[in-house]
Amino acid sequence: MTSKQRAYLKGLAMNIDPIFQIGKSSLTPEVTEAIREAIDKRELIKISVLKNCLDDPKEIANVLAERTRAQVVQVIGKKIVLYKESKDNKKIELPK
């Protein structure tokens, strides 16, 4: 992903609300599977890490990206933005 594409996705992510919250139980297989399904449908999702989660949001983002085969767009504070290009429901056209 180029820096231009990343900047474009960051701009899109500013307008969306987090659809998942990761709490004290951190990354369970159920949460990971739900995020995988959501990212396959939406392409770009935002995840909120709650204060009672002791894990580092950057680590969580990297683990989620690896497990869902997505890319980490950004991690700001306790917000994670992930992107995965959809083969079926292409909604976001990245700049070249």
Buried (B, 14 or more C-beta within 10 A) or exposed (E): EEEEBBEBBBEBBEEEEBBBEBEEEBBEEEBBEEBBEBBBEBBBBBBBBEEEBEEEBEEBBBBBBEBBEBBBBBBEEBBBBBBBEBEEEEEBEBEE
